[in-house]
């Protein structure tokens, strides 16, 4: 099963996260399938590759709670619901 999850990067006390599609059997810093976004909590910056995220969600990927919150703020699920009526939990 594939999950959309945060992968930690950056220095000590200066965490920056990549949003990646990764197999659930791999650890947090493990090999990812594809990088789909970027999140900097200190500067409150977010970059999301929305078409790729929607593609993974349509294939059955499950976002973690934090990634789902970041995606909701960016309006990813609004675009998804306008494209087709699919329920993601």
HELIX and SHEET records of a PDB file:
HELIX    1   1 UNK A   50  UNK A   58  1                                   9    
HELIX    2   2 UNK A   65  UNK A   74  1                                  10    
HELIX    3   3 UNK A   76  UNK A   83  1                                   8    
SHEET    1   A 5 UNK A  45  UNK A  48  0                                        
SHEET    2   A 5 UNK A  34  UNK A  40 -1                                        
SHEET    3   A 5 UNK A  14  UNK A  23 -1                                        
SHEET    4   A 5 UNK A   2  UNK A  11 -1                                        
SHEET    5   A 5 UNK A  62  UNK A  63  1                                        
END                                                                             
